[in-house]
């Protein structure tokens, strides 16, 4: 019970924070699905369009990540443990996005 109270103390109270996290997570999944489409697409022109869509999603996630860090500064300015955990989670999401972007670059476009 005490651990639950401690955890609640470090969690952001603002719903926007969680909505942004969900949005980043959903976009990472969509990017992975698009990458799968790129791999299976035989038409190079269609591949180019799919790759552009992946890049556009990555830019949207950059904006969301920036907003998450801005929210963190406001919400968790005194809670370094919560900030550290959230930074770690965002870092791993960024690694996933970077991996997807590297894979799409390694697929021949033309």
Buried (B, 14 or more C-beta within 10 A) or exposed (E): EEEEEEEEEBBBEEEEBEEBBEBBBEBBEBBBEBBEBBEEBEEEEEBBEBBEBBEEBBEBBEEBBEBBBEBBEEBBEEBEEBBEBBEEBBEEBBEBBEBBBEBBEEBEEE
